[in-house]
Amino acid sequence: MWSEILGDFSDSPSQTRVIKFLLENGFGVNEDGRITCNDIEIPSTQVAKALGTDRRVVDTTAQRILSLPLHRDIFTHMRAAPDLSRVAEHLDLSVMTILPRDASEKGIVSAAVRVIAEAGVSIRQIYVTDPLLSEEPRLVVIIDGEFPTPVIEGLRHLPQVRRIIL
């Protein structure tokens, strides 16, 4: 699906960068063609500044999104979710980032969750970065307290895991 969305903008590298930025950040586009984060408008100039491009590229991309039915449906309903990993230490949470050997392989998340659940550890938040949108796809797991050693070792020994970052 993502490759189809990105492919529709392949004629414009600058608009492709805007699309990727919107998807990576969970930003949407409202019916007026403005960039939004959970229905809060974000000035095109700010998005352009973050991308190192002109605001007109952002505005044109937003209008183009609205002109394509599939894209319109996706981006007018897009929602961003909080990422607790950046505030974990202030909330007494622990973060583990798992880098897979092959992000396209099935079962990475279920294998990791199985190891964590079998140790009786509750997951506060878990998310993956999309292999089509991220240069280095990852699985991020956030829990209360510290990761028990058996969980860390169990995850390290999964065949799908290339590296663990604590």
C-alpha positions as CSV (number, residue, x, y, z in Angstrom):
1,M,0.0,0.0,0.0
2,W,2.7,2.5,1.0
3,S,4.6,1.8,-2.2
4,E,1.5,2.6,-4.2
5,I,1.0,5.8,-2.4
6,L,4.7,6.8,-2.8
7,G,4.5,5.6,-6.5
8,D,1.8,8.0,-7.3
9,F,4.2,10.8,-6.4
10,S,7.3,9.3,-8.1
11,D,7.2,12.1,-10.8
12,S,8.1,14.6,-8.1
13,P,11.0,13.8,-5.7
14,S,10.2,16.9,-3.6
15,Q,6.5,15.8,-3.2
16,T,7.6,12.3,-2.4
17,R,9.7,13.6,0.4
18,V,6.6,15.5,1.8
19,I,4.5,12.3,1.5
20,K,7.1,10.3,3.4
21,F,7.4,13.0,6.0
22,L,3.6,13.0,6.6
23,L,3.5,9.2,6.8
24,E,6.5,8.9,9.1
25,N,5.0,11.5,11.5
26,G,1.3,10.5,11.3
27,F,0.4,13.9,9.8
28,G,-2.8,14.3,7.8
29,V,-4.4,16.7,5.4
30,N,-7.7,18.4,6.2
31,E,-10.4,19.2,3.6
32,D,-8.9,22.7,3.2
33,G,-5.6,21.2,2.1
34,R,-3.8,22.1,5.3
35,I,-1.3,19.7,7.1
36,T,-2.7,18.5,10.4
37,C,-1.7,16.5,13.4
38,N,-4.8,15.1,15.1
39,D,-6.9,17.9,13.6
40,I,-4.5,20.6,14.7
41,E,-3.2,22.6,11.7
42,I,0.5,22.8,11.2
43,P,1.7,25.7,9.0
44,S,3.2,24.6,5.7
45,T,6.1,26.8,6.4
46,Q,7.0,24.7,9.4
47,V,6.8,21.4,7.4
48,A,8.8,23.0,4.6
49,K,11.5,24.1,7.1
50,A,11.7,20.6,8.6
51,L,12.2,19.2,5.1
52,G,14.5,22.0,3.8
53,T,12.0,22.8,1.0
54,D,9.7,25.6,-0.1
55,R,6.2,25.8,1.5
56,R,4.7,25.8,-2.0
57,V,5.9,22.2,-2.4
58,V,4.0,21.3,0.8
59,D,0.9,23.1,-0.3
60,T,1.0,21.5,-3.7
61,T,1.5,18.1,-2.3
62,A,-1.5,18.6,0.1
63,Q,-3.7,19.7,-2.8
64,R,-2.6,16.7,-4.9
65,I,-3.4,14.3,-2.0
66,L,-6.9,15.7,-1.9
67,S,-7.3,15.2,-5.6
68,L,-6.6,11.5,-5.4
69,P,-9.5,9.5,-3.8
70,L,-7.3,6.8,-2.1
71,H,-4.9,9.4,-0.7
72,R,-7.7,11.7,0.4
73,D,-9.3,8.9,2.4
74,I,-6.0,8.0,4.0
75,F,-4.7,11.4,4.8
76,T,-8.0,13.0,6.0
77,H,-8.2,10.2,8.6
78,M,-4.5,10.0,9.6
79,R,-3.9,10.2,13.4
80,A,-0.6,10.5,15.3
81,A,0.0,8.4,18.4
82,P,2.2,9.4,21.3
83,D,5.7,7.9,21.4
84,L,6.6,7.3,25.0
85,S,10.2,6.3,24.2
86,R,11.4,9.9,24.4
87,V,10.0,10.5,27.9
88,A,10.4,6.9,29.3
89,E,13.0,7.8,31.8
90,H,10.8,10.5,33.3
91,L,7.9,7.9,33.7
92,D,10.0,5.1,35.1
93,L,9.6,3.1,31.9
94,S,12.2,1.1,30.0
95,V,12.7,1.1,26.2
96,M,14.1,-1.7,24.1
97,T,14.7,-1.3,20.4
98,I,14.9,-4.5,18.4
99,L,16.5,-4.3,15.0
100,P,15.4,-7.3,12.8
101,R,17.6,-9.3,10.5
102,D,15.0,-9.0,7.8
103,A,12.1,-6.6,8.4
104,S,10.0,-8.2,5.7
105,E,10.0,-11.5,7.5
106,K,6.7,-12.4,9.2
107,G,6.4,-13.2,12.9
108,I,9.0,-10.7,14.3
109,V,6.5,-8.9,16.6
110,S,4.7,-12.1,17.7
111,A,8.0,-13.8,18.6
112,A,9.1,-10.8,20.7
113,V,5.7,-10.4,22.4
114,R,5.7,-14.2,23.2
115,V,9.1,-13.9,25.0
116,I,8.0,-10.8,26.9
117,A,4.5,-12.3,27.8
118,E,6.0,-15.6,28.9
119,A,8.1,-13.7,31.5
120,G,4.9,-12.1,32.8
121,V,6.0,-8.6,31.7
122,S,3.3,-6.2,30.7
123,I,3.9,-4.0,27.6
124,R,2.9,-0.4,28.0
125,Q,3.6,0.5,24.3
126,I,4.9,-1.3,21.3
127,Y,5.3,-0.1,17.7
128,V,7.2,-0.8,14.6
129,T,8.6,1.5,12.0
130,D,7.4,0.6,8.5
131,P,10.2,-1.0,6.3
132,L,9.0,1.0,3.3
133,L,9.3,4.3,5.2
134,S,12.3,3.7,7.4
135,E,15.9,3.2,6.4
136,E,16.4,1.1,9.5
137,P,13.1,-0.6,10.5
138,R,12.8,-1.3,14.2
139,L,10.5,-2.7,16.8
140,V,10.2,-0.6,19.9
141,V,8.9,-2.1,23.2
142,I,8.2,0.0,26.3
143,I,7.5,-1.5,29.7
144,D,7.1,-0.4,33.3
145,G,10.3,-0.8,35.3
146,E,13.4,-2.6,33.9
147,F,13.6,-5.4,31.4
148,P,14.3,-8.7,33.2
149,T,17.6,-10.4,32.1
150,P,15.7,-13.5,30.9
151,V,13.6,-11.3,28.6
152,I,16.7,-9.6,27.2
153,E,18.5,-12.9,26.6
154,G,15.3,-14.5,25.2
155,L,14.9,-11.7,22.7
156,R,18.6,-11.8,21.8
157,H,18.4,-15.5,20.9
158,L,15.4,-15.0,18.5
159,P,16.5,-15.9,15.0
160,Q,14.7,-12.7,13.7
161,V,16.8,-10.4,15.9
162,R,19.9,-8.8,14.6
163,R,20.5,-6.4,17.5
164,I,18.9,-5.1,20.7
165,I,19.4,-1.6,22.0
166,L,18.5,-0.8,25.6
